[in-house]
Amino acid sequence: MSGGRAGGSGEAPGSGGGSGAPAANGAATGSGAAPGSGAAAGSAGGRLFVVATPIGNLGDVTYRAVEVLRAVPLVAAEDTRLTRRLCARYEITTHLVSYHARSGRGRELELLEHLRSGRDLALVTDAGTPLVSDPGGELASAWAAEGGAVVPIPGASAVLAALVASGLSAARWTFEGFLPRSGRERRDRLSRIAADERACVLYEAPSRVPATVADLAAAAGAERRAAICRELTKIHEEVVRGPLGELAARAAAGAILLRGEFAIVVEAVPGSGAAAKQPAREGQPSMEEARADVARLMASGLRRSEAVRQVAAATGLDRRELYRPD
């Protein structure tokens, strides 16, 4: 969930540091030969292991992740200082090299050359799974485009942890990452979240939580249920649940500590289940007429979310359909 902070060693991949010795038993990797021992049979070059790391509690790392990190000759880390804490906890002595959002094309080319030479590489981020709102996507895409092996090592996920902790129905859900800070793209994303029949998870920086929750309440309605999840799996873990309007008021009043890592979960648009898909009843207005009613209410000064809520309550029509343009 980090923002790609720079830090740690700037040494070239594969130089010095760590034993780099391959593990004797490679069964845990599930992809042929042990990590660090070169390419698996039939593939060109080494393998890129995309390794999930804990999102806060170091005890959440998997056995397989530890074995891979011990076995590969090199680990590319978003912030080597943070990754060293994990390595120290589990006696991992593999050489680390920094690879973050501001590393530049040169570092990516160095890592690709390392893989082309037949040596394996592990990619880790500060917390969670690389490629999810974190750097690493370009490296994985480039190596896959060359026919190289990209091996996922699954583990902790802030998205799934937030969905579980939210207490909301989440049989279907979407992930928005970080919203744009302003402008039309932000408004469009908020509108899509408001009309979505799936629950939505998004990340936010601490200082922007009050504004984002207020914008979500304005777009989706003050009564839409949500959860603000802070510091998941850490000592100060906190989950605040309630209607968006209430959560916005609490955040604005300083009742929610704006410190740490945040994930926000918003429930699906109400009325998006099977009952909403029933055919129109006799005497029920058409969708076009109902949307015209929404437009008239908005012209009188109501927010779109409130106008949709009132028309949906009066007609029994699906809120999600009322949000959509003609």
C-alpha positions as CSV (number, residue, x, y, z in Angstrom):
1,M,0.0,0.0,0.0
2,S,3.0,2.3,0.0
3,G,3.5,5.1,-2.5
4,G,6.8,3.8,-3.9
5,R,9.2,5.5,-1.4
6,A,12.8,5.5,-2.4
7,G,15.4,4.1,-0.1
8,G,18.1,1.6,0.7
9,S,21.0,0.4,-1.3
10,G,21.7,1.6,-4.8
11,E,24.2,-1.2,-5.6
12,A,24.0,-3.0,-8.9
13,P,22.0,-6.2,-9.1
14,G,23.9,-9.4,-8.2
15,S,26.9,-7.6,-6.7
16,G,28.3,-8.6,-3.3
17,G,26.3,-9.1,-0.2
18,G,24.5,-12.2,1.0
19,S,25.2,-15.8,0.4
20,G,22.9,-16.1,-2.6
21,A,23.1,-19.9,-2.1
22,P,20.2,-21.9,-3.5
23,A,18.1,-23.9,-1.1
24,A,18.6,-27.6,-1.1
25,N,14.9,-28.3,-1.3
26,G,13.0,-26.4,-4.0
27,A,9.7,-28.3,-3.7
28,A,8.1,-25.3,-1.9
29,T,8.4,-23.1,-5.0
30,G,6.0,-25.3,-7.1
31,S,7.8,-24.3,-10.3
32,G,10.4,-26.8,-11.1
33,A,14.0,-26.3,-9.9
34,A,14.8,-24.5,-6.6
35,P,15.0,-20.7,-6.8
36,G,18.5,-19.5,-7.5
37,S,19.5,-22.6,-9.4
38,G,18.8,-21.0,-12.8
39,A,16.0,-21.4,-15.3
40,A,13.4,-24.2,-15.0
41,A,13.5,-26.8,-17.7
42,G,12.3,-25.6,-21.0
43,S,12.3,-21.8,-20.2
44,A,14.7,-19.1,-21.2
45,G,16.4,-17.2,-18.4
46,G,15.7,-17.0,-14.7
47,R,12.4,-16.8,-13.0
48,L,10.8,-13.6,-11.5
49,F,9.2,-14.5,-8.2
50,V,6.6,-11.9,-7.2
51,V,6.5,-12.3,-3.5
52,A,3.8,-11.0,-1.1
53,T,5.1,-9.8,2.2
54,P,3.2,-8.9,5.4
55,I,1.1,-5.7,5.4
56,G,2.1,-4.9,9.0
57,N,2.5,-8.0,11.2
58,L,5.7,-9.8,10.3
59,G,4.1,-13.0,11.5
60,D,1.9,-13.1,8.5
61,V,4.6,-14.0,6.0
62,T,4.2,-17.5,4.4
63,Y,6.7,-20.4,4.7
64,R,7.0,-20.4,0.9
65,A,7.8,-16.7,0.8
66,V,10.7,-17.2,3.3
67,E,12.1,-20.2,1.4
68,V,12.0,-18.3,-1.9
69,L,13.6,-15.2,-0.4
70,R,16.4,-17.3,1.2
71,A,17.0,-19.2,-2.0
72,V,17.2,-16.6,-4.8
73,P,20.5,-14.9,-5.5
74,L,18.9,-11.4,-5.5
75,V,15.9,-9.6,-4.1
76,A,14.6,-6.4,-5.6
77,A,12.9,-4.4,-2.8
78,E,10.9,-1.2,-2.9
79,D,12.7,0.0,0.2
80,T,15.6,-2.2,1.3
81,R,15.5,-0.7,4.8
82,L,12.0,-2.1,5.5
83,T,12.8,-5.4,3.8
84,R,15.9,-5.8,6.0
85,R,13.6,-6.0,9.0
86,L,11.7,-8.9,7.5
87,C,15.0,-10.6,6.5
88,A,16.5,-10.1,10.0
89,R,13.4,-11.7,11.5
90,Y,13.6,-14.8,9.4
91,E,17.4,-15.0,9.0
92,I,17.4,-14.2,5.3
93,T,20.8,-13.2,4.1
94,T,20.1,-12.8,0.3
95,H,21.5,-9.6,-1.3
96,L,19.0,-6.8,-1.6
97,V,18.9,-4.1,-4.3
98,S,16.5,-1.2,-4.4
99,Y,13.7,-1.0,-7.0
100,H,11.0,1.6,-6.6
101,A,8.8,4.0,-8.5
102,R,11.7,6.5,-9.1
103,S,14.4,4.0,-9.8
104,G,14.4,4.8,-13.5
105,R,14.7,2.7,-16.6
106,G,18.3,1.9,-15.9
107,R,17.6,-0.3,-12.9
108,E,14.8,-2.1,-14.7
109,L,17.3,-3.0,-17.5
110,E,19.8,-4.2,-14.9
111,L,17.2,-6.5,-13.4
112,L,16.1,-7.8,-16.8
113,E,19.8,-8.6,-17.7
114,H,20.1,-10.5,-14.4
115,L,17.1,-12.6,-15.4
116,R,18.4,-13.1,-19.0
117,S,21.6,-14.5,-17.5
118,G,19.6,-17.4,-16.1
119,R,19.5,-16.3,-12.5
120,D,16.3,-16.1,-10.5
121,L,15.0,-12.8,-8.9
122,A,12.5,-12.1,-6.2
123,L,10.5,-8.9,-6.3
124,V,9.0,-7.5,-3.0
125,T,7.3,-4.3,-2.0
126,D,7.1,-2.6,1.4
127,A,3.9,-4.4,2.2
128,G,1.5,-6.7,0.5
129,T,1.7,-8.0,-3.1
130,P,3.9,-6.2,-5.6
131,L,2.0,-4.8,-8.6
132,V,-1.1,-3.8,-6.5
133,S,-0.8,0.0,-6.1
134,D,3.0,-0.6,-6.0
135,P,5.9,-0.6,-8.4
136,G,7.0,-3.7,-10.3
137,G,4.3,-4.0,-13.0
138,E,6.6,-2.8,-15.7
139,L,9.3,-5.3,-14.8
140,A,6.9,-8.2,-14.7
141,S,5.3,-7.1,-18.0
142,A,8.7,-6.7,-19.7
143,W,9.9,-10.1,-18.5
144,A,6.7,-11.8,-19.5
145,A,6.9,-10.2,-22.9
146,E,10.3,-11.9,-23.4
147,G,8.7,-15.2,-22.6
148,G,10.2,-15.3,-19.1
149,A,8.6,-17.1,-16.2
150,V,6.7,-14.8,-13.7
151,V,5.9,-16.9,-10.5
152,P,3.4,-15.5,-8.0
153,I,4.1,-16.2,-4.3
154,P,0.8,-15.2,-2.7
155,G,0.3,-13.9,0.8
156,A,-1.1,-11.0,2.8
157,S,-3.4,-8.6,1.0
158,A,-4.7,-5.3,2.4
159,V,-7.6,-5.4,0.0
160,L,-8.9,-8.8,1.2
161,A,-8.2,-7.9,4.8
162,A,-10.3,-4.7,4.5
163,L,-13.2,-6.6,2.8
164,V,-13.2,-9.1,5.7
165,A,-13.0,-6.5,8.4
166,S,-15.6,-4.2,6.9
167,G,-18.5,-6.4,7.8
168,L,-20.2,-5.6,4.4
169,S,-21.5,-8.0,1.9
170,A,-18.7,-8.5,-0.6
171,A,-19.5,-11.5,-2.8
172,R,-18.5,-9.3,-5.7
173,W,-16.1,-6.3,-5.4
174,T,-13.8,-4.0,-7.2
175,F,-10.5,-2.3,-6.3
176,E,-10.0,1.3,-7.2
177,G,-6.5,1.9,-5.7
178,F,-5.9,5.6,-5.0
179,L,-8.5,8.0,-6.5
180,P,-7.3,11.0,-8.5
181,R,-6.8,14.0,-6.2
182,S,-9.1,16.4,-8.2
183,G,-10.8,17.2,-11.5
184,R,-13.2,15.4,-13.8
185,E,-11.5,12.0,-13.5
186,R,-12.0,12.0,-9.8
187,R,-15.7,13.0,-10.2
188,D,-16.2,10.2,-12.8
189,R,-14.6,7.6,-10.6
190,L,-16.8,8.6,-7.7
191,S,-19.9,8.4,-9.9
192,R,-18.9,4.9,-11.0
193,I,-18.4,3.8,-7.4
194,A,-21.8,5.3,-6.4
195,A,-23.6,3.3,-9.2
196,D,-21.6,0.1,-8.9
197,E,-23.5,-3.1,-7.9
198,R,-20.3,-4.4,-6.4
199,A,-18.6,-3.4,-3.1
200,C,-15.6,-1.2,-3.7
201,V,-12.2,-1.0,-1.9
202,L,-9.9,2.0,-2.3
203,Y,-6.7,3.3,-0.6
204,E,-6.2,6.8,0.7
205,A,-3.4,8.8,2.2
206,P,-4.2,9.8,5.9
207,S,-4.5,13.6,5.2
208,R,-7.0,13.0,2.4
209,V,-9.4,10.6,4.2
210,P,-11.9,13.3,5.4
211,A,-12.2,14.8,1.9
212,T,-12.5,11.5,0.2
213,V,-15.1,10.1,2.6
214,A,-17.1,13.4,2.2
215,D,-16.9,13.1,-1.6
216,L,-18.1,9.5,-1.4
217,A,-21.0,10.5,0.8
218,A,-22.0,13.2,-1.7
219,A,-21.7,10.9,-4.7
220,A,-23.2,7.7,-3.2
221,G,-25.5,9.1,-0.5
222,A,-25.0,9.7,3.2
223,E,-26.8,6.5,4.1
224,R,-24.6,4.2,2.0
225,R,-22.7,1.9,4.4
226,A,-18.9,1.9,4.5
227,A,-15.9,1.0,6.6
228,I,-12.7,3.0,7.2
229,C,-9.9,0.5,7.9
230,R,-6.7,1.8,9.5
231,E,-3.4,0.0,10.2
232,L,-4.7,-3.4,9.4
233,T,-2.9,-6.3,11.2
234,K,-0.8,-3.8,13.2
235,I,-0.9,-3.0,16.9
236,H,-3.2,0.0,16.4
237,E,-5.5,-1.6,14.0
238,E,-8.9,0.2,13.8
239,V,-12.0,-0.4,11.8
240,V,-14.8,2.3,11.9
241,R,-18.1,1.2,10.3
242,G,-21.2,3.2,9.5
243,P,-23.1,5.3,6.9
244,L,-20.9,7.5,4.8
245,G,-22.4,10.7,6.1
246,E,-21.7,9.7,9.7
247,L,-18.1,8.6,8.8
248,A,-17.5,11.9,7.0
249,A,-18.7,13.8,10.0
250,R,-16.4,11.8,12.4
251,A,-13.4,12.2,10.1
252,A,-14.0,16.0,9.8
253,A,-14.3,16.3,13.6
254,G,-11.1,14.5,14.2
255,A,-12.7,11.5,15.8
256,I,-10.7,9.2,13.5
257,L,-6.9,9.2,14.0
258,L,-5.4,10.2,10.6
259,R,-2.2,8.3,10.9
260,G,-1.0,5.1,9.2
261,E,-2.2,3.1,6.2
262,F,-5.9,3.4,5.2
263,A,-8.3,1.3,3.1
264,I,-11.9,2.4,2.6
265,V,-14.7,-0.1,1.7
266,V,-18.0,1.1,0.3
267,E,-21.0,-1.2,0.0
268,A,-22.6,-2.0,-3.4
269,V,-25.4,0.3,-4.5
270,P,-28.6,-0.7,-2.6
271,G,-31.2,-2.6,-4.7
272,S,-28.6,-4.2,-7.0
273,G,-29.7,-7.8,-6.0
274,A,-32.1,-10.1,-7.7
275,A,-35.2,-8.2,-6.5
276,A,-34.1,-5.1,-8.5
277,K,-34.1,-7.1,-11.7
278,Q,-37.9,-7.9,-11.6
279,P,-39.9,-6.6,-14.5
280,A,-41.8,-3.3,-14.1
281,R,-45.1,-3.4,-12.4
282,E,-48.3,-2.1,-14.0
283,G,-48.5,1.6,-13.6
284,Q,-44.8,1.9,-12.8
285,P,-43.2,4.8,-14.7
286,S,-40.6,4.0,-17.3
287,M,-36.9,4.4,-16.7
288,E,-36.8,7.5,-19.0
289,E,-39.6,9.1,-17.0
290,A,-37.9,8.3,-13.7
291,R,-34.6,9.7,-14.9
292,A,-36.5,12.9,-15.9
293,D,-37.8,13.1,-12.4
294,V,-34.2,12.8,-11.1
295,A,-33.2,15.6,-13.4
296,R,-36.0,17.8,-12.1
297,L,-35.1,17.2,-8.5
298,M,-31.5,18.0,-9.2
299,A,-32.6,21.2,-10.9
300,S,-34.4,22.2,-7.7
301,G,-31.2,21.9,-5.8
302,L,-31.0,18.3,-4.5
303,R,-27.8,16.3,-4.8
304,R,-27.9,13.6,-7.4
305,S,-27.6,10.8,-4.8
306,E,-30.6,12.2,-2.9
307,A,-32.6,12.7,-6.0
308,V,-32.0,9.1,-7.1
309,R,-32.8,7.9,-3.6
310,Q,-36.2,9.7,-3.6
311,V,-37.2,8.5,-7.1
312,A,-36.1,5.0,-6.4
313,A,-38.1,4.9,-3.2
314,A,-41.2,6.3,-5.0
315,T,-41.1,4.1,-8.0
316,G,-39.4,0.9,-6.9
317,L,-36.9,1.2,-9.8
318,D,-33.3,0.1,-9.5
319,R,-31.0,2.9,-8.1
320,R,-28.1,1.7,-10.2
321,E,-30.2,2.0,-13.4
322,L,-31.3,5.5,-12.4
323,Y,-27.7,6.6,-12.0
324,R,-26.9,5.5,-15.6
325,P,-27.2,8.0,-18.5
326,D,-30.0,7.5,-21.0
